[in-house]
């Protein structure tokens, strides 16, 4: 009798433990009080819950995509990787560089218009051709109609033919080289209105020749700044691309947080313990 009560008490204890450990008896077997038999029944009906994992780690960033973003627009890759301060820095540099390039390119254009207008009003290809006819034994045809602009009164082919003894031949009016040569080489000094038409030596440079050269030099300086700004813009794109790649790699190496429910066994019962884990990867 005592043995039977012992079996019943043991079964009750086992059943209580199983219920506490989330054991589910889905069968219709009856506990009979036999320790061996009842243990098999309880073991066969034991179902454990599956441990669940909640991954709270940040989604990874693609370093190559981040680099491409910044190659196109400096700072975009940093923004993609959450580096907002560096994104603002690279974008701010880009805006400053572009503004500088556009500003100085316009200054160069304005200065170019200024010295070209100055040249058209103070240098005459007719005066230059007349000097060649007088001191270089040239026979360049010149239209006597003074109502025409000087560059329409001279036969350009004939002019270039008699310039063979010099280092350069004058391009036609309006060409960039036209405005460059007349303020760069002494052979064109006779065409300036301040040049003495009775002076046979073209190396005698009037002050206006030097003044014009400085005007052209100023325009070239403006263009040089604009060109430098464009080069810096390419450098900024490249540096931002490299930094964006590094920012994405660094972002992916940040602390990862995950929450997991661990399944622990204690003798005949099972318990589920929530845990938090931290991982730092390189």
Order of alpha helices (4+ residues) and beta strands (2+ residues): alpha-alpha-beta-alpha-alpha-alpha-alpha-alpha-alpha-alpha-beta-beta
